Amino acid sequence: MNNLKVHSITSRSSDELFGFMEGEVDEILNHYSLSDRKEEERDWYDGYTFGGADVYCPWDVINYCCRTGAAGGGRGCP
């Protein structure tokens, strides 16, 4: 294999692949019944920009859901 293509964090063709987009975060918060905490979550964890896309760090979003206790009711956090 000698024909690799690099997709860096500055590539606009892959900028949305480096984190969760806002719509995906909305779905996650809805799944964990946290849609009322959207502004709080955005204030703390929104802010990464790759290429031209603003994204959320997946690790932060998932851990936010776990820490709030909503995910502790058997809905998916260890």
Secondary structure by P-SEA (a helix, b strand, c coil): cccccccccccccccccccccaaaaaaaaaaaccccaaaaaaaccccccccccccccaaaaaaaaaaacccccccccc
